[in-house]
């Protein structure tokens, strides 16, 4: 069975992250997880890209207007 093409946002994100070693995306829970080799660092959910943050980078992301991923059901 032929695979469906990747969503445009996933293709674009892979292009942006191409300089990272071993970068790849895996489908997960209706979205996409991004990995550099085996390290998870980003998520696409509901057509939005979210980057994993630690305490120092979280403050920088918030200052730039980013919002954290929150899942509600």
Rosetta blueprint (number, residue, H / E / L):
1 X L
2 X L
3 X L
4 X L
5 X L
6 X L
7 X L
8 X H
9 X H
10 X H
11 X H
12 X H
13 X H
14 X H
15 X H
16 X H
17 X L
18 X L
19 X L
20 X L
21 X L
22 X L
23 X E
24 X E
25 X E
26 X E
27 X E
28 X E
29 X L
30 X L
31 X E
32 X E
33 X E
34 X E
35 X E
36 X E
37 X L
38 X L
39 X E
40 X E
41 X E
42 X E
43 X E
44 X E
45 X E
46 X L
47 X L
48 X E
49 X E
50 X E
51 X E
52 X L
53 X L
54 X L
55 X H
56 X H
57 X H
58 X H
59 X H
60 X H
61 X H
62 X H
63 X H
64 X L
65 X L
66 X L
67 X L
68 X L
69 X L
70 X L
71 X L
72 X L
73 X L
